[in-house]
Amino acid sequence: ALYDPPARLFAATDFTALGRLGQGAHGQVLLVHDNVSDKYTALKIVEKDHLHLSSYPRIFEEQLVGQRLFDCPWALRLEASFQDNEYFYFLSVSVDQRFAIRFQLNGLLVEM
């Protein structure tokens, strides 16, 4: 299947952060609860203030690659990407609620 952009318009306020799954040089990945769909998912957040303007094309390239690999079984599926004045956001596939709870109980999430 080809990437089909979601009909929904996403906003950061749609999500409640449960904890940090990881952090990289330019952003962090959070386990979040989607308050609109009532699902759990990973959300990568890249702060714009920490990026040089010359890095923006790489962000857009990451979005494009995520769309192109949408149906690849070996790649993390990009469900949606959006931005606001402060951040770029990359939303991955939903996870089962039991998975999210297991991460919390086993201490695999970093407190926010």
Sequence and secondary structure as in RCSB ss.txt:
>XXXX:A:sequence
ALYDPPARLFAATDFTALGRLGQGAHGQVLLVHDNVSDKYTALKIVEKDHLHLSSYPRIFEEQLVGQRLFDCPWA
LRLEASFQDNEYFYFLSVSVDQRFAIRFQLNGLLVEM
>XXXX:A:secstr
      SS   GGGEEEEEEEEE SSEEEEEEEETTTTEEEEEEEEEGGGS GGGHHHHHHHHHHHHHTTT TTS
  EEEEEE SSEEEEEEEEE HHHHHHHHHTT SB  
